Amino acid sequence: MFVFPSLTDTFGLVLLEALACGTPVAAFDVTGPRDVLADADGNVGCVGPDLRAAALAALQADRSACRAHAERFSWRACAEAFLSHLVPLGGHGP
């Protein structure tokens, strides 16, 4: 298990690195860890206000699900998500 004690990380790349290795994660419920573990249904780790409780819950994680979840954050997937949020400026474009 990877325990991430930060309250200020903006994305949590180290969480994805741990998950890519099949390692479950536990973290505080803050931006970054919350974003990385969103839609994971609790089977790759746990976030919460009590890091000890999150770590104990993360012991139940499925290691193969960790790897699969991390693969959702490929460079292609990140670029596609970014592009999907772009909005043309009025009067400047086709």
Secondary structure as a PSIPRED ss2 file (coil, helix, strand):
# PSIPRED VFORMAT (PSIPRED V4.0)

   1 M C   1.000  0.000  0.000
   2 F E   0.000  0.000  1.000
   3 V E   0.000  0.000  1.000
   4 F E   0.000  0.000  1.000
   5 P C   1.000  0.000  0.000
   6 S C   1.000  0.000  0.000
   7 L C   1.000  0.000  0.000
   8 T C   1.000  0.000  0.000
   9 D C   1.000  0.000  0.000
  10 T C   1.000  0.000  0.000
  11 F C   1.000  0.000  0.000
  12 G C   1.000  0.000  0.000
  13 L H   0.000  1.000  0.000
  14 V H   0.000  1.000  0.000
  15 L H   0.000  1.000  0.000
  16 L H   0.000  1.000  0.000
  17 E H   0.000  1.000  0.000
  18 A H   0.000  1.000  0.000
  19 L H   0.000  1.000  0.000
  20 A H   0.000  1.000  0.000
  21 C C   1.000  0.000  0.000
  22 G C   1.000  0.000  0.000
  23 T C   1.000  0.000  0.000
  24 P C   1.000  0.000  0.000
  25 V E   0.000  0.000  1.000
  26 A E   0.000  0.000  1.000
  27 A E   0.000  0.000  1.000
  28 F E   0.000  0.000  1.000
  29 D C   1.000  0.000  0.000
  30 V C   1.000  0.000  0.000
  31 T C   1.000  0.000  0.000
  32 G C   1.000  0.000  0.000
  33 P H   0.000  1.000  0.000
  34 R H   0.000  1.000  0.000
  35 D H   0.000  1.000  0.000
  36 V H   0.000  1.000  0.000
  37 L H   0.000  1.000  0.000
  38 A C   1.000  0.000  0.000
  39 D C   1.000  0.000  0.000
  40 A C   1.000  0.000  0.000
  41 D C   1.000  0.000  0.000
  42 G C   1.000  0.000  0.000
  43 N C   1.000  0.000  0.000
  44 V C   1.000  0.000  0.000
  45 G E   0.000  0.000  1.000
  46 C E   0.000  0.000  1.000
  47 V E   0.000  0.000  1.000
  48 G E   0.000  0.000  1.000
  49 P C   1.000  0.000  0.000
  50 D C   1.000  0.000  0.000
  51 L H   0.000  1.000  0.000
  52 R H   0.000  1.000  0.000
  53 A H   0.000  1.000  0.000
  54 A H   0.000  1.000  0.000
  55 A H   0.000  1.000  0.000
  56 L H   0.000  1.000  0.000
  57 A H   0.000  1.000  0.000
  58 A H   0.000  1.000  0.000
  59 L C   1.000  0.000  0.000
  60 Q C   1.000  0.000  0.000
  61 A C   1.000  0.000  0.000
  62 D C   1.000  0.000  0.000
  63 R H   0.000  1.000  0.000
  64 S H   0.000  1.000  0.000
  65 A H   0.000  1.000  0.000
  66 C H   0.000  1.000  0.000
  67 R H   0.000  1.000  0.000
  68 A H   0.000  1.000  0.000
  69 H H   0.000  1.000  0.000
  70 A H   0.000  1.000  0.000
  71 E H   0.000  1.000  0.000
  72 R H   0.000  1.000  0.000
  73 F H   0.000  1.000  0.000
  74 S C   1.000  0.000  0.000
  75 W H   0.000  1.000  0.000
  76 R H   0.000  1.000  0.000
  77 A H   0.000  1.000  0.000
  78 C H   0.000  1.000  0.000
  79 A H   0.000  1.000  0.000
  80 E H   0.000  1.000  0.000
  81 A H   0.000  1.000  0.000
  82 F H   0.000  1.000  0.000
  83 L H   0.000  1.000  0.000
  84 S H   0.000  1.000  0.000
  85 H C   1.000  0.000  0.000
  86 L C   1.000  0.000  0.000
  87 V C   1.000  0.000  0.000
  88 P C   1.000  0.000  0.000
  89 L C   1.000  0.000  0.000
  90 G C   1.000  0.000  0.000
  91 G C   1.000  0.000  0.000
  92 H C   1.000  0.000  0.000
  93 G C   1.000  0.000  0.000
  94 P C   1.000  0.000  0.000
